[in-house]
Amino acid sequence: SDLKSVNAPSVTSIGSYAFADCKSLETLNVPNLKSIKSYAFYNCESIKSLKVNKDATSIGSYAFADCSNLQDVTCSSKTNKATVSIGSYAFSSCDALYKFNLPNAKTLGSCCFDKSSNLKYVYAPKARVDKHCFGEREQSVVKAEVGSLNNYALENNTAMKTLVLNNATSI
C-alpha cells in the first residue's frame, strides 16, 4: 500500500493485476514496456501521467480503470512506431483524464473511456474505434481524430463537436 515508484528498465511485460490497488503508486519508469495486461494498474489512484513506449503493442482491458488522478496518456517518443491496441474499459472511470495522444494506436477498445468525464481530446488518427468508445457515457470528448468507426462508436453522444477522420477507410 506504500509503493510510490516502479523503476524497471528491462521489463517488457506487466501481467494482470500486477499493481492493482497500489493506491500510492505515482511514478512508472518502465522504458522498454511493450505489453500491459488486464487490470495491471487498476485503481492506482495516484498515477498522474502515462507515457507509452514507442514499441508498445497492447494495453489490456481495465489496465488503468479507476486511476482517478491520471491526467494524460501520451507516447514517450516523437518517433512513435507503436501500433498499440487498447483494450475494453482500459481507461474507464479515469476522472482526471483530459488528453489522450497516441498517434499510432491501432484500436480503441469498446468503452475504453467509459465514465472518464473530463476527457476532452483524443488523438489516435490510425485507430479503429470500437463500440461505445465515444458513446453516451463518454460525453465530455469535444474533439477526436481517429482512423475509423465501428458500430455504435458514437451512440447517443451529444458532446462531440469535431470528429476528424482523415485516414478513415470505413465508418
N, CA, C and O of each residue as an XYZ file, in Angstrom:
684
protein
N       0.812     -1.218      0.000
C       0.000      0.000      0.000
C       0.850      1.274      0.000
O       0.337      2.351     -0.304
N       2.139      1.167      0.336
C       3.000      2.350      0.385
C       3.886      2.510     -0.838
O       4.663      3.462     -0.905
N       3.793      1.610     -1.803
C       4.615      1.668     -3.007
C       4.337      2.953     -3.776
O       3.196      3.210     -4.160
N       5.380      3.770     -4.007
C       5.213      5.052     -4.684
C       5.815      5.085     -6.085
O       5.382      5.873     -6.925
N       6.811      4.234     -6.343
C       7.527      4.309     -7.604
C       7.928      2.922     -8.091
O       8.300      2.054     -7.301
N       7.847      2.728     -9.410
C       8.315      1.496    -10.037
C       9.371      1.887    -11.053
O       9.108      2.660    -11.974
N      10.580      1.341    -10.876
C      11.679      1.567    -11.809
C      12.141      0.195    -12.284
O      12.807     -0.529    -11.544
N      11.789     -0.165    -13.524
C      12.098     -1.491    -14.052
C      12.525     -1.351    -15.515
O      11.732     -1.620    -16.417
N      13.762     -0.935    -15.753
C      14.205     -0.620    -17.110
C      14.259     -1.787    -18.087
O      14.204     -1.558    -19.295
N      14.362     -3.020    -17.620
C      14.451     -4.144    -18.557
C      13.137     -4.908    -18.729
O      13.071     -5.836    -19.535
N      12.109     -4.542    -17.999
C      10.818     -5.229    -18.079
C      10.107     -4.869    -19.391
O      10.035     -3.701    -19.770
N       9.584     -5.895    -20.076
C       8.854     -5.669    -21.327
C       7.363     -5.971    -21.203
O       6.578     -5.575    -22.064
N       6.967     -6.666    -20.145
C       5.562     -7.024    -19.974
C       5.184     -6.963    -18.493
O       5.956     -7.363    -17.621
N       3.989     -6.458    -18.234
C       3.451     -6.430    -16.872
C       2.160     -7.230    -16.894
O       1.258     -6.942    -17.681
N       2.071     -8.227    -16.034
C       0.949     -9.148    -16.021
C      -0.312     -8.604    -15.375
O      -0.308     -7.538    -14.759
N      -1.379     -9.350    -15.528
C      -2.690     -8.997    -14.981
C      -2.621     -8.788    -13.470
O      -2.014     -9.582    -12.751
N      -3.238     -7.729    -13.006
C      -3.368     -7.384    -11.582
C      -2.032     -7.119    -10.884
O      -2.005     -7.026     -9.657
N      -0.929     -6.996    -11.617
C       0.402     -6.860    -11.020
C       0.476     -5.746     -9.970
O       1.053     -5.945     -8.901
N      -0.094     -4.594    -10.260
C      -0.043     -3.462     -9.336
C      -1.448     -2.976     -8.963
O      -1.600     -1.853     -8.481
N      -2.445     -3.782     -9.172
C      -3.828     -3.392     -8.867
C      -3.945     -2.941     -7.418
O      -3.389     -3.564     -6.514
N      -4.661     -1.873     -7.215
C      -4.940     -1.302     -5.887
C      -3.713     -0.753     -5.174
O      -3.741     -0.594     -3.953
N      -2.644     -0.459     -5.894
C      -1.484      0.232     -5.291
C      -1.820      1.721     -5.290
O      -1.367      2.465     -6.160
N      -2.591      2.137     -4.341
C      -3.160      3.485     -4.316
C      -2.131      4.601     -4.165
O      -2.430      5.749     -4.494
N      -0.932      4.299     -3.676
C       0.108      5.320     -3.513
C       1.050      5.413     -4.706
O       1.883      6.318     -4.762
N       0.933      4.498     -5.658
C       1.836      4.466     -6.801
C       1.677      5.724     -7.662
O       0.602      5.992     -8.197
N       2.760      6.485     -7.784
C       2.742      7.756     -8.522
C       3.543      7.711     -9.815
O       3.141      8.298    -10.819
N       4.685      7.010     -9.791
C       5.635      7.090    -10.892
C       5.934      5.719    -11.485
O       6.206      4.757    -10.766
N       5.876      5.652    -12.813
C       6.235      4.438    -13.537
C       7.403      4.762    -14.451
O       7.302      5.646    -15.302
N       8.506      4.055    -14.282
C       9.634      4.185    -15.192
C       9.939      2.786    -15.720
O      10.727      2.039    -15.139
N       9.292      2.454    -16.834
C       9.433      1.146    -17.459
C       9.639      1.401    -18.956
O       8.735      1.163    -19.756
N      10.831      1.887    -19.334
C      11.067      2.382    -20.687
C      10.979      1.351    -21.807
O      10.794      1.731    -22.963
N      11.104      0.074    -21.507
C      11.040     -0.961    -22.545
C       9.738     -1.742    -22.542
O       9.635     -2.796    -23.170
N       8.752     -1.225    -21.838
C       7.472     -1.904    -21.694
C       6.733     -1.985    -23.031
O       6.549     -0.976    -23.712
N       6.314     -3.195    -23.395
C       5.583     -3.413    -24.637
C       4.137     -3.827    -24.382
O       3.243     -3.498    -25.163
N       3.915     -4.539    -23.299
C       2.594     -5.109    -23.060
C       2.167     -4.920    -21.611
O       2.915     -5.219    -20.680
N       0.954     -4.419    -21.443
C       0.355     -4.253    -20.122
C      -0.924     -5.081    -20.131
O      -1.828     -4.813    -20.922
N      -1.008     -6.057    -19.285
C      -2.157     -6.967    -19.265
C      -3.343     -6.354    -18.504
O      -3.232     -5.287    -17.901
N      -4.457     -7.051    -18.551
C      -5.708     -6.607    -17.932
C      -5.541     -6.317    -16.441
O      -4.892     -7.071    -15.716
N      -6.132     -5.225    -16.007
C      -6.175     -4.820    -14.601
C      -4.792     -4.563    -13.980
O      -4.690     -4.479    -12.756
N      -3.744     -4.438    -14.774
C      -2.381     -4.307    -14.243
C      -2.231     -3.136    -13.268
O      -1.539     -3.259    -12.257
N      -2.868     -2.010    -13.560
C      -2.769     -0.831    -12.701
C      -4.158     -0.385    -12.240
O      -4.365      0.793    -11.948
N      -5.072     -1.286    -12.177
C      -6.438     -0.988    -11.764
C      -6.452     -0.302    -10.395
O      -5.838     -0.784     -9.443
N      -7.144      0.805    -10.311
C      -7.357      1.538     -9.060
C      -6.063      2.071     -8.441
O      -5.950      2.179     -7.220
N      -5.100      2.397     -9.282
C      -3.874      3.065     -8.806
C      -4.153      4.565     -8.871
O      -3.779      5.235     -9.833
N      -4.795      5.068     -7.865
C      -5.364      6.413     -7.923
C      -4.355      7.553     -7.834
O      -4.749      8.713     -7.961
N      -3.078      7.274     -7.623
C      -2.086      8.357     -7.541
C      -1.299      8.570     -8.828
O      -0.573      9.558     -8.937
N      -1.419      7.671     -9.807
C      -0.727      7.849    -11.086
C      -1.329      9.051    -11.804
O      -2.549      9.147    -11.945
N      -0.470      9.972    -12.262
C      -0.956     11.184    -12.919
C      -0.699     11.213    -14.417
O      -1.396     11.909    -15.155
N       0.298     10.458    -14.870
C       0.667     10.519    -16.273
C       1.125      9.155    -16.753
O       1.748      8.401    -16.005
N       0.817      8.842    -17.999
C       1.274      7.597    -18.597
C       1.949      7.925    -19.914
O       1.336      8.493    -20.817
N       3.223      7.559    -20.014
C       3.975      7.712    -21.256
C       4.152      6.318    -21.835
O       4.815      5.468    -21.241
N       3.557      6.092    -22.994
C       3.573      4.786    -23.630
C       4.832      4.638    -24.482
O       5.150      5.510    -25.291
N       5.533      3.546    -24.297
C       6.752      3.230    -25.027
C       6.500      3.217    -26.534
O       5.422      2.831    -26.986
N       7.488      3.636    -27.298
C       7.359      3.686    -28.757
C       7.156      2.312    -29.382
O       6.670      2.222    -30.509
N       7.516      1.244    -28.681
C       7.362     -0.110    -29.193
C       6.195     -0.862    -28.559
O       6.075     -2.074    -28.738
N       5.350     -0.174    -27.836
C       4.228     -0.818    -27.148
C       3.290     -1.499    -28.131
O       3.080     -1.027    -29.248
N       2.726     -2.627    -27.687
C       1.800     -3.367    -28.547
C       0.402     -3.481    -27.954
O      -0.576     -3.558    -28.698
N       0.289     -3.492    -26.605
C      -1.047     -3.656    -26.041
C      -1.173     -3.087    -24.628
O      -0.252     -3.139    -23.813
N      -2.353     -2.546    -24.389
C      -2.780     -2.131    -23.052
C      -4.093     -2.865    -22.833
O      -5.084     -2.589    -23.508
N      -4.101     -3.788    -21.901
C      -5.232     -4.690    -21.713
C      -6.488     -4.052    -21.148
O      -6.484     -2.901    -20.712
N      -7.550     -4.819    -21.166
C      -8.841     -4.384    -20.632
C      -8.701     -3.995    -19.164
O      -8.065     -4.699    -18.379
N      -9.294     -2.883    -18.814
C      -9.303     -2.355    -17.444
C      -7.901     -2.069    -16.884
O      -7.757     -1.903    -15.672
N      -6.878     -2.009    -17.723
C      -5.491     -1.854    -17.265
C      -5.299     -0.641    -16.365
O      -4.563     -0.715    -15.381
N      -5.951      0.475    -16.686
C      -5.827      1.697    -15.889
C      -7.191      2.177    -15.394
O      -7.338      3.346    -15.036
N      -8.163      1.314    -15.370
C      -9.503      1.691    -14.897
C      -9.431      2.159    -13.453
O      -8.671      1.621    -12.648
N     -10.216      3.147    -13.144
C     -10.304      3.724    -11.792
C      -9.011      4.368    -11.317
O      -8.783      4.481    -10.112
N      -8.159      4.792    -12.249
C      -6.975      5.590    -11.897
C      -7.452      7.041    -11.903
O      -7.271      7.761    -12.884
N      -8.046      7.447    -10.823
C      -8.804      8.697    -10.755
C      -7.987      9.970    -10.945
O      -8.564     11.020    -11.228
N      -6.669      9.915    -10.801
C      -5.845     11.108    -10.995
C      -5.023     11.094    -12.279
O      -4.232     12.007    -12.514
N      -5.199     10.073    -13.112
C      -4.495     10.002    -14.386
C      -5.001     11.128    -15.291
O      -6.186     11.184    -15.621
N      -4.092     12.020    -15.688
C      -4.482     13.213    -16.444
C      -4.230     13.119    -17.939
O      -5.015     13.636    -18.733
N      -3.131     12.455    -18.336
C      -2.848     12.374    -19.764
C      -2.131     11.079    -20.115
O      -1.391     10.507    -19.314
N      -2.379     10.642    -21.338
C      -1.746      9.451    -21.887
C      -1.085      9.899    -23.178
O      -1.756     10.376    -24.093
N       0.245      9.744    -23.252
C       0.990     10.182    -24.428
C       2.056      9.159    -24.781
O       2.362      8.261    -23.997
N       2.614      9.311    -25.969
C       3.718      8.462    -26.395
C       5.005      9.050    -25.850
O       5.162     10.270    -25.799
N       5.928      8.188    -25.441
C       7.181      8.651    -24.846
C       8.202      9.108    -25.888
O       9.265      9.609    -25.524
N       7.899      8.945    -27.164
C       8.844      9.281    -28.221
C       8.157     10.051    -29.335
O       6.994      9.797    -29.649
N       8.867     10.982    -29.926
C       8.311     11.720    -31.059
C       8.271     10.848    -32.310
O       7.531     11.148    -33.248
N       9.051      9.784    -32.336
C       9.053      8.852    -33.467
C       8.299      7.593    -33.075
O       8.847      6.491    -33.097
N       7.049      7.769    -32.719
C       6.220      6.659    -32.265
C       5.985      5.671    -33.396
O       5.358      6.002    -34.402
N       6.486      4.469    -33.226
C       6.270      3.416    -34.205
C       5.280      2.386    -33.683
O       4.913      1.453    -34.396
N       4.862      2.551    -32.479
C       3.999      1.567    -31.845
C       2.654      1.470    -32.542
O       2.093      2.468    -32.995
N       2.160      0.268    -32.616
C       0.797      0.047    -33.076
C       0.062     -0.605    -31.918
O      -0.325     -1.771    -31.981
N      -0.116      0.147    -30.897
C      -0.681     -0.347    -29.646
C      -2.197     -0.506    -29.744
O      -2.902      0.360    -30.262
N      -2.669     -1.630    -29.234
C      -4.102     -1.898    -29.157
C      -4.549     -1.627    -27.723
O      -3.936     -2.101    -26.768
N      -5.615     -0.864    -27.591
C      -6.150     -0.510    -26.279
C      -7.376     -1.379    -26.012
O      -8.298     -1.414    -26.827
N      -7.395     -2.077    -24.887
C      -8.485     -2.987    -24.565
C      -9.741     -2.296    -24.063
O      -9.739     -1.100    -23.771
N     -10.791     -3.055    -23.970
C     -12.074     -2.564    -23.470
C     -11.934     -2.023    -22.050
O     -11.273     -2.628    -21.205
N     -12.556     -0.890    -21.802
C     -12.575     -0.251    -20.480
C     -11.181      0.065    -19.934
O     -11.031      0.250    -18.726
N     -10.170      0.129    -20.783
C      -8.785      0.325    -20.341
C      -8.596      1.587    -19.497
O      -7.799      1.597    -18.559
N      -9.326      2.643    -19.830
C      -9.210      3.909    -19.100
C     -10.571      4.318    -18.525
O     -10.892      5.505    -18.464
N     -11.346      3.354    -18.114
C     -12.670      3.597    -17.553
C     -12.564      4.281    -16.187
O     -11.700      3.941    -15.379
N     -13.427      5.221    -15.948
C     -13.502      5.932    -14.667
C     -12.194      6.610    -14.284
O     -11.823      6.643    -13.111
N     -11.508      7.144    -15.268
C     -10.310      7.961    -15.027
C     -10.789      9.412    -14.996
O     -10.748     10.112    -16.008
N     -11.237      9.847    -13.840
C     -11.920     11.133    -13.686
C     -11.099     12.343    -14.096
O     -11.669     13.339    -14.541
N      -9.781     12.291    -13.960
C      -8.937     13.443    -14.291
C      -8.398     13.391    -15.725
O      -7.789     14.354    -16.190
N      -8.615     12.279    -16.425
C      -8.070     12.142    -17.775
C      -8.629     13.236    -18.681
O      -9.839     13.366    -18.863
N      -7.708     14.016    -19.242
C      -8.075     15.173    -20.061
C      -7.633     14.992    -21.516
O      -8.335     15.400    -22.442
N      -6.452     14.370    -21.708
C      -5.874     14.279    -23.044
C      -5.347     12.870    -23.296
O      -4.672     12.280    -22.453
N      -5.676     12.346    -24.481
C      -5.204     11.037    -24.916
C      -4.547     11.233    -26.265
O      -5.219     11.572    -27.240
N      -3.214     11.021    -26.336
C      -2.458     11.316    -27.553
C      -1.538     10.143    -27.897
O      -0.389     10.096    -27.458
N      -2.054      9.199    -28.682
C      -1.270      8.060    -29.152
C      -1.411      7.976    -30.669
O      -2.317      7.311    -31.172
N      -0.522      8.645    -31.399
C      -0.644      8.762    -32.846
C      -0.732      7.443    -33.610
O      -1.392      7.383    -34.647
N      -0.087      6.393    -33.127
C      -0.127      5.128    -33.855
C      -0.937      4.052    -33.152
O      -0.712      2.860    -33.363
N      -1.870      4.470    -32.324
C      -2.755      3.477    -31.708
C      -3.500      2.743    -32.814
O      -3.949      3.347    -33.788
N      -3.624      1.442    -32.650
C      -4.256      0.593    -33.657
C      -5.762      0.460    -33.416
O      -6.559      0.539    -34.351
N      -6.137      0.259    -32.158
C      -7.552      0.150    -31.809
C      -7.814      0.835    -30.472
O      -6.949      0.886    -29.597
N      -9.013      1.351    -30.341
C      -9.526      1.858    -29.069
C     -10.693      0.945    -28.734
O     -11.750      1.030    -29.361
N     -10.511      0.075    -27.756
C     -11.490     -0.950    -27.440
C     -12.826     -0.420    -26.956
O     -12.966      0.754    -26.614
N     -13.793     -1.304    -26.936
C     -15.147     -0.960    -26.502
C     -15.122     -0.268    -25.142
O     -14.490     -0.750    -24.202
N     -15.795      0.831    -25.050
C     -15.961      1.571    -23.799
C     -14.631      1.918    -23.137
O     -14.577      2.048    -21.914
N     -13.562      2.070    -23.906
C     -12.243      2.261    -23.286
C     -12.157      3.547    -22.467
O     -11.291      3.658    -21.600
N     -13.029      4.516    -22.718
C     -13.035      5.752    -21.935
C     -14.316      5.874    -21.101
O     -14.703      6.977    -20.718
N     -14.959      4.764    -20.825
C     -16.222      4.745    -20.094
C     -16.120      5.549    -18.791
O     -15.224      5.312    -17.981
N     -17.008      6.466    -18.603
C     -17.120      7.285    -17.391
C     -15.882      8.136    -17.095
O     -15.661      8.521    -15.947
N     -15.081      8.430    -18.110
C     -13.942      9.353    -17.928
C     -14.450     10.735    -18.292
O     -14.250     11.219    -19.406
N     -15.102     11.350    -17.343
C     -15.949     12.521    -17.588
C     -15.222     13.810    -17.951
O     -15.877     14.758    -18.382
N     -13.906     13.894    -17.800
C     -13.190     15.127    -18.145
C     -12.343     15.008    -19.402
O     -11.653     15.959    -19.769
N     -12.382     13.861    -20.068
C     -11.610     13.676    -21.287
C     -12.153     14.587    -22.385
O     -13.326     14.505    -22.748
N     -11.285     15.459    -22.911
C     -11.705     16.424    -23.928
C     -11.140     16.122    -25.313
O     -11.813     16.343    -26.319
N      -9.896     15.613    -25.368
C      -9.214     15.461    -26.646
C      -8.641     14.059    -26.813
O      -7.949     13.546    -25.934
N      -8.938     13.457    -27.945
C      -8.404     12.147    -28.280
C      -7.733     12.259    -29.641
O      -8.370     12.623    -30.630
N      -6.439     11.944    -29.686
C      -5.691     11.958    -30.937
C      -5.124     10.564    -31.159
O      -4.130     10.179    -30.543
N      -5.759      9.823    -32.034
C      -5.350      8.473    -32.409
C      -5.760      8.288    -33.872
O      -6.659      7.500    -34.165
N      -5.103      9.012    -34.798
C      -5.577      9.114    -36.181
C      -5.576      7.827    -36.989
O      -6.124      7.797    -38.091
N      -4.979      6.771    -36.472
C      -4.972      5.495    -37.194
C      -5.839      4.436    -36.521
O      -5.971      3.323    -37.031
N      -6.417      4.771    -35.403
C      -7.123      3.778    -34.585
C      -8.530      3.491    -35.073
O      -9.268      4.380    -35.498
N      -8.873      2.204    -34.995
C     -10.261      1.778    -35.192
C     -10.965      1.968    -33.857
O     -10.469      1.503    -32.831
N     -12.083      2.626    -33.850
C     -12.822      2.924    -32.626
C     -13.956      1.922    -32.476
O     -14.844      1.848    -33.325
N     -13.926      1.154    -31.396
C     -14.943      0.140    -31.168
C     -16.173      0.716    -30.469
O     -16.205      1.890    -30.099
N     -17.174     -0.130    -30.300
C     -18.479      0.325    -29.808
C     -18.397      1.057    -28.478
O     -17.638      0.692    -27.580
N     -19.188      2.077    -28.390
C     -19.362      2.902    -27.194
C     -18.102      3.621    -26.724
O     -18.061      4.112    -25.595
N     -17.085      3.693    -27.558
C     -15.864      4.393    -27.181
C     -16.149      5.870    -26.907
O     -15.591      6.461    -25.983
N     -17.022      6.453    -27.719
C     -17.442      7.839    -27.513
C     -18.956      7.890    -27.333
O     -19.603      8.836    -27.782
N     -19.506      6.904    -26.695
C     -20.945      6.785    -26.530
C     -21.508      7.693    -25.458
O     -20.857      8.645    -25.026
N     -22.708      7.393    -25.038
C     -23.439      8.290    -24.148
C     -22.787      8.491    -22.785
O     -23.037      9.511    -22.142
N     -21.966      7.560    -22.324
C     -21.319      7.743    -21.022
C     -19.964      8.417    -21.148
O     -19.288      8.636    -20.144
N     -19.556      8.749    -22.372
C     -18.300      9.448    -22.621
C     -18.623     10.811    -23.228
O     -18.130     11.144    -24.306
N     -19.427     11.577    -22.558
C     -19.988     12.801    -23.094
C     -19.052     13.994    -23.134
O     -19.425     15.031    -23.681
N     -17.875     13.895    -22.588
C     -17.018     15.069    -22.472
C     -16.109     15.309    -23.668
O     -15.645     16.435    -23.848
N     -15.831     14.297    -24.500
C     -14.907     14.449    -25.626
C     -15.501     15.434    -26.629
O     -16.585     15.213    -27.168
N     -14.769     16.528    -26.870
C     -15.246     17.529    -27.818
C     -14.516     17.453    -29.148
O     -15.033     17.905    -30.170
N     -13.295     16.872    -29.143
C     -12.551     16.737    -30.393
C     -11.821     15.407    -30.413
O     -11.114     15.053    -29.469
N     -12.003     14.675    -31.508
C     -11.313     13.402    -31.677
C     -10.832     13.273    -33.106
O     -11.549     13.598    -34.052
N      -9.609     12.795    -33.248
C      -9.098     12.430    -34.558
C      -8.748     10.954    -34.482
O      -7.842     10.548    -33.754
N      -9.488     10.157    -35.252
C      -9.333      8.709    -35.234
C      -9.324      8.165    -36.654
O      -9.542      8.908    -37.612
N      -9.071      6.857    -36.790
C      -8.955      6.248    -38.107
C     -10.266      5.783    -38.702
O     -10.560      6.096    -39.855
N     -11.062      5.045    -37.947
C     -12.345      4.554    -38.452
C     -13.260      4.262    -37.272
O     -12.815      4.161    -36.129
N     -14.536      4.132    -37.571
C     -15.531      3.915    -36.526
C     -16.253      2.597    -36.744
O     -16.691      2.307    -37.857
N     -16.380      1.798    -35.695
C     -17.189      0.598    -35.740
C     -18.605      0.921    -35.283
O     -18.892      2.057    -34.907
N     -19.483     -0.063    -35.314
C     -20.870      0.110    -34.903
C     -20.966      0.717    -33.506
O     -20.224      0.332    -32.603
N     -21.853      1.639    -33.341
C     -22.185      2.257    -32.061
C     -21.064      3.079    -31.431
O     -21.150      3.405    -30.247
N     -20.036      3.419    -32.164
C     -18.905      4.164    -31.607
C     -19.335      5.500    -31.004
O     -18.770      5.942    -30.004
N     -20.325      6.135    -31.605
C     -20.781      7.445    -31.139
C     -22.236      7.419    -30.650
O     -22.881      8.465    -30.587
N     -22.741      6.273    -30.316
C     -24.143      6.147    -29.951
C     -24.540      7.111    -28.832
O     -23.921      7.128    -27.768
N     -25.563      7.900    -29.080
C     -26.132      8.852    -28.121
C     -25.156      9.910    -27.628
O     -25.362     10.481    -26.558
N     -24.100     10.181    -28.383
C     -23.143     11.213    -27.981
C     -23.723     12.582    -28.303
O     -24.181     12.822    -29.419
N     -23.701     13.470    -27.329
C     -24.207     14.824    -27.536
C     -23.137     15.888    -27.325
O     -23.424     17.077    -27.461
N     -21.911     15.489    -26.995
C     -20.852     16.448    -26.686
C     -19.868     16.685    -27.826
O     -19.285     17.765    -27.920
N     -19.676     15.699    -28.688
C     -18.667     15.779    -29.744
C     -18.952     16.963    -30.663
O     -20.044     17.093    -31.217
N     -17.942     17.826    -30.811
C     -18.064     18.994    -31.695
C     -17.278     18.787    -32.986
O     -17.712     19.207    -34.058
N     -16.108     18.130    -32.875
C     -15.251     17.931    -34.036
C     -14.789     16.483    -34.091
O     -14.238     15.958    -33.123
N     -15.017     15.846    -35.228
C     -14.560     14.491    -35.460
C     -13.776     14.500    -36.767
O     -14.320     14.802    -37.829
N     -12.490     14.164    -36.675
C     -11.613     14.159    -37.842
C     -11.323     12.715    -38.211
O     -10.867     11.933    -37.378
N     -11.591     12.362    -39.476
C     -11.396     11.007    -39.970
C     -10.543     11.016    -41.227
O     -10.933     10.443    -42.245
N      -9.381     11.661    -41.169
C      -8.507     11.815    -42.340
C      -8.023     10.494    -42.912
O      -7.802     10.398    -44.119
N      -7.854      9.486    -42.090
C      -7.348      8.197    -42.549
C      -8.429      7.126    -42.628
O      -8.122      5.947    -42.801
N      -9.686      7.525    -42.503
C     -10.783      6.559    -42.445
C     -10.947      5.818    -43.767
O     -10.899      6.404    -44.848
N     -11.142      4.508    -43.638
C     -11.491      3.698    -44.794
C     -12.894      3.137    -44.628
O     -13.489      2.655    -45.592
N     -13.430      3.197    -43.405
C     -14.788      2.727    -43.186
C     -15.401      3.450    -41.990
O     -14.711      3.876    -41.064
N     -16.709      3.566    -42.050
C     -17.492      4.127    -40.937
C     -18.676      3.209    -40.739
O     -19.503      3.448    -39.859
